[in-house]
């Protein structure tokens, strides 16, 4: 060492600004980061600490799995189970009794009444059609009408001639059967008629109408007895049966539905 140099042995000399740095003497250890010596970590291309300059980022940064982040969901929206495997979605609870309840209410409220009302309308459709046109007037006090088996004929007399009487005879005495009848109708021309007699043919025949006390009797028919009676009888019966079935189904469905909700 030269005179006046206070640098302790083993230490590098401090550089003088503006002058070249003194060369290290033999045996002197290079200070870290001075004049080309290895830089500390994180500077000038040396290995950077974690999370800087492309080094592995800590969890939760740059697309790596974040800490405490749940695993990706499996397909169909089912959340994974705690063990890591996909868990099946919970099945929806089936409501037992809903179908029989709906069917029963439909039969009770809609089908049953519709069958009964439809039978009545169907039965009276033939009569109502002729009632709209009005009865057929017999010119004079008598007339003839051809009738088939199981056909019905209804005789009328004008209300003004309410005391008049009528008879109907067939080709054979056993061809016609008398049935009770009563009622009042008004023809399209405004004439009012009272029902006088009703007859049903048991075989094909020619009915002869004879009236006394009136010169303008009238009749309605011939009408198909089965075509009128069957819908009138079967319609309400079918409606009642269907309504009872619907009532039973509705009760059973309601009970099953209540039990399924409690379970």
C-alpha positions as CSV (number, residue, x, y, z in Angstrom):
1,X,0.0,0.0,0.0
2,X,1.1,3.6,-0.6
3,X,1.4,6.2,2.0
4,X,-1.9,7.9,2.9
5,X,-4.1,5.0,1.7
6,X,-6.5,4.3,4.5
7,X,-8.2,1.4,2.8
8,X,-8.1,-1.6,5.0
9,X,-6.7,-4.8,3.5
10,X,-9.4,-7.0,1.8
11,X,-11.6,-4.0,0.9
12,X,-12.0,-2.5,-2.6
13,X,-11.1,1.1,-3.1
14,X,-13.9,3.6,-3.5
15,X,-14.0,5.0,-7.0
16,X,-13.3,8.6,-7.8
17,X,-16.0,10.2,-9.9
18,X,-14.8,11.1,-13.4
19,X,-11.6,9.0,-13.1
20,X,-11.2,5.3,-14.1
21,X,-11.8,2.9,-11.4
22,X,-8.7,1.6,-9.8
23,X,-7.9,-2.0,-10.6
24,X,-8.4,-4.3,-7.8
25,X,-5.3,-5.5,-6.1
26,X,-4.5,-9.1,-6.0
27,X,-6.3,-10.8,-3.1
28,X,-9.0,-8.2,-2.9
29,X,-12.6,-9.7,-3.2
30,X,-14.9,-8.0,-5.7
31,X,-17.8,-6.3,-4.2
32,X,-21.1,-7.6,-5.3
33,X,-22.5,-5.5,-8.2
34,X,-19.6,-3.2,-8.6
35,X,-18.0,-2.8,-12.1
36,X,-19.2,-5.9,-13.8
37,X,-19.3,-8.2,-10.9
38,X,-22.4,-10.4,-10.5
39,X,-25.4,-8.3,-9.9
40,X,-27.8,-9.1,-7.1
41,X,-30.8,-11.1,-7.9
42,X,-33.5,-9.3,-9.9
43,X,-31.2,-6.9,-11.7
44,X,-29.9,-6.8,-15.3
45,X,-31.1,-10.3,-16.5
46,X,-30.1,-12.2,-13.4
47,X,-32.8,-14.5,-11.9
48,X,-35.6,-12.3,-10.7
49,X,-37.5,-13.1,-7.5
50,X,-40.8,-14.9,-8.0
51,X,-43.5,-13.0,-9.7
52,X,-41.2,-10.6,-11.8
53,X,-40.1,-10.7,-15.4
54,X,-41.5,-14.0,-16.5
55,X,-40.6,-16.0,-13.5
56,X,-43.3,-18.2,-12.0
57,X,-46.0,-16.0,-10.7
58,X,-47.6,-16.6,-7.3
59,X,-50.9,-18.3,-7.2
60,X,-53.8,-16.2,-8.5
61,X,-51.8,-14.1,-11.0
62,X,-51.5,-14.4,-14.8
63,X,-54.0,-17.2,-15.3
64,X,-52.5,-19.6,-12.8
65,X,-55.0,-21.1,-10.3
66,X,-55.8,-18.5,-7.7
67,X,-55.4,-19.6,-4.1
68,X,-58.6,-21.0,-2.6
69,X,-60.3,-21.0,-6.0
70,X,-62.7,-23.9,-6.5
71,X,-62.1,-26.2,-9.4
72,X,-63.8,-25.7,-12.7
73,X,-67.4,-27.0,-12.9
74,X,-68.1,-30.1,-14.8
75,X,-70.4,-30.2,-17.8
76,X,-74.2,-29.7,-17.6
77,X,-73.8,-27.3,-14.7
78,X,-73.2,-29.9,-12.0
79,X,-70.9,-28.7,-9.2
80,X,-68.1,-31.0,-8.3
81,X,-68.2,-32.9,-5.1
82,X,-65.9,-32.0,-2.2
83,X,-63.7,-35.0,-3.2
84,X,-63.1,-33.5,-6.6
85,X,-65.3,-35.8,-8.7
86,X,-68.4,-34.6,-10.5
87,X,-71.6,-35.0,-8.6
88,X,-74.9,-35.9,-10.3
89,X,-77.7,-33.2,-10.1
90,X,-80.3,-33.9,-7.6
91,X,-83.4,-35.5,-9.2
92,X,-86.6,-33.4,-9.2
93,X,-89.2,-34.6,-6.7
94,X,-92.1,-36.2,-8.6
95,X,-95.5,-35.1,-7.5
96,X,-97.7,-38.2,-7.3
97,X,-101.4,-37.9,-7.9
98,X,-101.3,-34.8,-10.1
99,X,-102.2,-36.7,-13.3
100,X,-105.3,-38.5,-11.9
101,X,-106.4,-35.3,-10.2
102,X,-106.4,-33.4,-13.5
103,X,-108.1,-36.2,-15.4
104,X,-110.7,-36.7,-12.7
105,X,-111.5,-33.0,-12.6
106,X,-111.8,-32.9,-16.4
107,X,-114.2,-35.9,-16.4
108,X,-116.2,-34.5,-13.6
109,X,-116.5,-30.9,-14.7
110,X,-116.3,-31.1,-18.5
111,X,-116.9,-34.6,-20.0
112,X,-119.8,-35.7,-17.7
113,X,-122.0,-32.6,-18.1
114,X,-121.2,-32.4,-21.8
115,X,-122.4,-36.0,-22.3
116,X,-125.6,-35.4,-20.5
117,X,-126.4,-32.1,-22.2
118,X,-125.3,-33.5,-25.6
119,X,-127.7,-36.5,-25.2
120,X,-130.6,-34.3,-24.4
121,X,-129.9,-31.9,-27.3
122,X,-129.4,-34.8,-29.7
123,X,-132.7,-36.4,-28.6
124,X,-134.7,-33.3,-29.1
125,X,-133.0,-32.3,-32.3
126,X,-135.5,-34.1,-34.6
127,X,-138.5,-32.8,-32.7
128,X,-137.1,-29.2,-32.6
129,X,-136.4,-29.3,-36.3
130,X,-140.1,-30.1,-37.1
131,X,-141.3,-27.7,-34.4
132,X,-139.4,-24.9,-36.1
133,X,-141.1,-25.7,-39.4
134,X,-144.4,-26.1,-37.6
135,X,-146.9,-29.0,-37.7
136,X,-148.4,-30.3,-40.9
137,X,-152.0,-29.2,-41.3
138,X,-154.5,-31.7,-42.4
139,X,-157.0,-30.1,-44.8
140,X,-160.4,-31.1,-43.7
141,X,-161.3,-33.2,-40.8
142,X,-159.4,-36.4,-41.8
143,X,-156.2,-37.5,-43.6
144,X,-153.7,-40.3,-44.0
145,X,-150.0,-40.6,-43.0
146,X,-147.6,-43.5,-43.9
147,X,-145.7,-44.7,-40.8
148,X,-142.8,-47.1,-40.3
149,X,-142.2,-49.4,-37.4
150,X,-141.1,-47.6,-34.2
151,X,-142.2,-44.2,-35.5
152,X,-144.3,-41.8,-33.6
153,X,-147.1,-39.4,-34.7
154,X,-148.3,-36.5,-32.6
155,X,-151.7,-34.9,-33.4
156,X,-152.7,-31.3,-32.7
157,X,-155.8,-29.3,-32.8
158,X,-156.0,-25.5,-32.9
159,X,-156.3,-23.9,-29.5
160,X,-159.4,-22.2,-30.7
161,X,-160.9,-25.7,-31.2
162,X,-159.7,-27.1,-27.9
163,X,-162.8,-29.2,-27.5
164,X,-162.2,-31.2,-30.6
165,X,-161.3,-34.9,-30.5
166,X,-159.2,-37.0,-32.9
167,X,-158.6,-40.7,-33.5
168,X,-155.9,-42.5,-35.5
169,X,-156.3,-46.0,-36.9
170,X,-153.9,-48.3,-38.7
171,X,-154.3,-50.9,-41.4
172,X,-154.6,-53.4,-38.6
173,X,-155.8,-52.7,-35.0
174,X,-152.5,-53.9,-33.6
175,X,-150.3,-51.6,-35.8
176,X,-150.7,-48.5,-33.6
177,X,-150.3,-47.9,-29.9
178,X,-151.6,-44.8,-28.2
179,X,-149.3,-42.9,-25.9
180,X,-150.2,-40.0,-23.5
181,X,-149.1,-36.5,-24.6
182,X,-149.7,-32.9,-23.8
183,X,-148.4,-29.5,-24.5
184,X,-148.8,-26.4,-26.6
185,X,-146.9,-25.1,-29.6
186,X,-147.1,-22.0,-31.8
187,X,-146.6,-22.4,-35.5
188,X,-144.5,-20.0,-37.5
189,X,-147.7,-18.4,-38.8
190,X,-148.7,-17.6,-35.3
191,X,-151.4,-20.3,-34.9
192,X,-151.5,-21.9,-31.4
193,X,-152.0,-25.7,-31.2
194,X,-152.8,-28.1,-28.4
195,X,-151.5,-31.7,-28.4
196,X,-154.5,-34.0,-28.7
197,X,-153.1,-37.5,-29.2
198,X,-149.9,-39.5,-29.7
199,X,-149.5,-42.9,-31.4
200,X,-146.5,-45.2,-32.0
201,X,-146.5,-47.7,-34.9
202,X,-145.4,-51.3,-34.1
203,X,-145.2,-52.2,-37.8
204,X,-145.2,-50.4,-41.1
205,X,-148.7,-49.1,-41.7
206,X,-150.9,-46.3,-43.0
207,X,-152.4,-44.2,-40.2
208,X,-155.8,-42.7,-40.8
209,X,-156.5,-39.5,-38.9
210,X,-160.2,-38.6,-38.1
211,X,-161.1,-35.5,-36.1
212,X,-164.4,-34.0,-34.9
213,X,-164.9,-30.4,-33.8
214,X,-162.3,-28.9,-36.0
215,X,-161.7,-28.5,-39.7
216,X,-157.9,-27.9,-39.4
217,X,-156.2,-30.6,-37.3
218,X,-152.4,-30.9,-37.6
219,X,-149.7,-33.5,-36.8
220,X,-146.0,-33.7,-36.2
221,X,-144.0,-36.6,-37.4
222,X,-143.5,-39.4,-38.1
223,X,-140.6,-39.3,-35.5
224,X,-138.1,-42.0,-34.8
225,X,-138.8,-43.2,-31.3
226,X,-135.4,-44.8,-30.8
227,X,-133.7,-41.7,-32.3
228,X,-135.4,-39.6,-29.6
229,X,-135.5,-41.9,-26.6
230,X,-132.0,-43.4,-26.8
231,X,-130.1,-40.1,-26.6
232,X,-132.4,-38.8,-23.9
233,X,-131.8,-41.9,-21.8
234,X,-128.2,-42.8,-22.6
235,X,-126.9,-39.2,-22.5
236,X,-127.7,-38.5,-18.8
237,X,-126.6,-42.1,-17.9
238,X,-123.2,-41.7,-19.5
239,X,-122.8,-38.3,-18.0
240,X,-123.5,-39.6,-14.5
241,X,-121.1,-42.6,-14.9
242,X,-118.4,-40.4,-16.3
243,X,-118.9,-37.9,-13.5
244,X,-118.6,-40.6,-10.8
245,X,-115.4,-41.9,-12.4
246,X,-114.0,-38.4,-12.5
247,X,-115.0,-37.8,-8.9
248,X,-113.2,-41.0,-7.7
249,X,-110.0,-40.1,-9.7
250,X,-110.0,-36.6,-8.4
251,X,-110.3,-37.8,-4.8
252,X,-107.5,-40.4,-5.3
253,X,-105.3,-37.9,-7.0
254,X,-105.8,-35.3,-4.2
255,X,-104.9,-37.9,-1.5
256,X,-101.7,-39.0,-3.4
257,X,-100.7,-35.4,-4.0
258,X,-101.0,-34.5,-0.3
259,X,-99.0,-37.6,0.7
260,X,-96.2,-36.8,-1.8
261,X,-95.9,-33.3,-0.5
262,X,-95.6,-34.5,3.1
263,X,-92.9,-37.2,2.3
